[in-house]
């Protein structure tokens, strides 16, 4: 029992987090949200993505795949139909394996 306790204590000291280890860590610079958050790229691709993120962030009651109309709905519906077709083929194959054709 003492050997297990010694191993457990060593494991806790090696891998455990304690308040002592958390208080020794300090940040070199405090975080101020009002200051600059870094360099923002000015490429057209980045601005296009940023505009899409702003459009998706608007709370208008629509889901993301409904925000841009048919441009987003067609791929979504195609993926739903493809998934339904795949599930149907799985059940068809299970049916074929369950009732094999009799050989003469």
Number of C-alpha atoms within 10 A of each C-alpha: 5 7 8 9 10 11 11 12 12 12 11 12 11 9 8 10 10 10 7 8 9 9 8 7 8 8 6 6 6 7 9 8 7 6 7 7 9 6 6 8 9 8 8 9 10 12 13 11 11 12 12 13 11 10 14 17 11 11 8 9 8 11 10 14 16 15 18 14 10 12 11 13 15 13 12 14 13 11 12 12 12 12 12 12 12 12 12 12 12 12 12 12 11 11 11 11 10 9 8 8 8 5 4 3
